[in-house]
Amino acid sequence: ETGVTQSPTHLIKTRGQQVTLRCSSQSGHNTVSWYQQALGQGPQFIFQYYREEENGRGNFPPRFSGLQFPNYSSELNVNALELDDSALYLCASSFSSGRSGNEQFFGPGTRLTVL
Amino acid sequence: AQKVTQAQTEISVVEKEDVTLDCVYETRDTTYYLFWYKQPPSGELVFLIRRNSFDEQNEISGRYSWNFQKSTSSFNFTITASQVVDSAVYFCALSEVADSGGGADGLTFGKGTHLIIQP
């Protein structure tokens, strides 16, 4: 069974640029969630995708957007990067039958640095 | 709004000591789930346990045990006979149950407790 994978591992961008992060969910999972973890903090929920649609969102601006594909993999896009976007971005996959509270399994993360 | 508080920023103990990590949560929902995750230096969050709000039985898994007390909104985690490999950041998290919108269940995390086990 393949776990959650993310790419790239590390990324350096400059302020104002755009970035795309990718996530492949664990086999058998149909839901993907994205989290931002600043240094020394707990992860913060960005949004969740279920059946290729966003079905929940945390307190993040619209310049954070995403996609989920038919194979349940996902992308996180961030436009107009700001210095405060520097963080570890974590993807988590889970299996949902339409109700919440499911166990989420995390990938190794993408470390984004914005200069 | 939901909130998770882990008041212990860092705990350092000597190997073989028992250690308890505290977690206090706030939620307006009567149905919710609580989680503990471990984050070793590699960065990947490792799932440890999930409990729902209707099940207040304590749980033991090897050297790990969890004490869920709804009356005090706490879900504490104890490691018995700690080992150096237990060194990591531990996060407590909360998920409220939603029946609409596909059951979105973004986790609300605490700030984590950095556990250092010294040999």
Boltz contact constraints between the chains, C-beta under 6 A:
constraints:
  - contact:
      token1: [A, 41]
      token2: [B, 111]
      max_distance: 6.0
  - contact:
      token1: [A, 42]
      token2: [B, 91]
      max_distance: 6.0
  - contact:
      token1: [A, 42]
      token2: [B, 109]
      max_distance: 6.0
  - contact:
      token1: [A, 42]
      token2: [B, 110]
      max_distance: 6.0
  - contact:
      token1: [A, 42]
      token2: [B, 111]
      max_distance: 6.0
  - contact:
      token1: [A, 42]
      token2: [B, 112]
      max_distance: 6.0
  - contact:
      token1: [A, 43]
      token2: [B, 109]
      max_distance: 6.0
  - contact:
      token1: [A, 45]
      token2: [B, 106]
      max_distance: 6.0
  - contact:
      token1: [A, 48]
      token2: [B, 104]
      max_distance: 6.0
  - contact:
      token1: [A, 48]
      token2: [B, 106]
      max_distance: 6.0
  - contact:
      token1: [A, 50]
      token2: [B, 102]
      max_distance: 6.0
  - contact:
      token1: [A, 55]
      token2: [B, 101]
      max_distance: 6.0
  - contact:
      token1: [A, 55]
      token2: [B, 102]
      max_distance: 6.0
  - contact:
      token1: [A, 55]
      token2: [B, 104]
      max_distance: 6.0
  - contact:
      token1: [A, 56]
      token2: [B, 104]
      max_distance: 6.0
  - contact:
      token1: [A, 56]
      token2: [B, 106]
      max_distance: 6.0
  - contact:
      token1: [A, 58]
      token2: [B, 106]
      max_distance: 6.0
  - contact:
      token1: [A, 96]
      token2: [B, 103]
      max_distance: 6.0
  - contact:
      token1: [A, 98]
      token2: [B, 103]
      max_distance: 6.0
  - contact:
      token1: [A, 99]
      token2: [B, 103]
      max_distance: 6.0
  - contact:
      token1: [A, 100]
      token2: [B, 97]
      max_distance: 6.0
  - contact:
      token1: [A, 100]
      token2: [B, 98]
      max_distance: 6.0
  - contact:
      token1: [A, 100]
      token2: [B, 103]
      max_distance: 6.0
  - contact:
      token1: [A, 100]
      token2: [B, 105]
      max_distance: 6.0
  - contact:
      token1: [A, 101]
      token2: [B, 33]
      max_distance: 6.0
  - contact:
      token1: [A, 101]
      token2: [B, 95]
      max_distance: 6.0
  - contact:
      token1: [A, 101]
      token2: [B, 97]
      max_distance: 6.0
  - contact:
      token1: [A, 101]
      token2: [B, 105]
      max_distance: 6.0
  - contact:
      token1: [A, 103]
      token2: [B, 47]
      max_distance: 6.0
  - contact:
      token1: [A, 103]
      token2: [B, 50]
      max_distance: 6.0
  - contact:
      token1: [A, 106]
      token2: [B, 44]
      max_distance: 6.0
  - contact:
      token1: [A, 106]
      token2: [B, 45]
      max_distance: 6.0
  - contact:
      token1: [A, 108]
      token2: [B, 44]
      max_distance: 6.0
  - contact:
      token1: [A, 109]
      token2: [B, 43]
      max_distance: 6.0
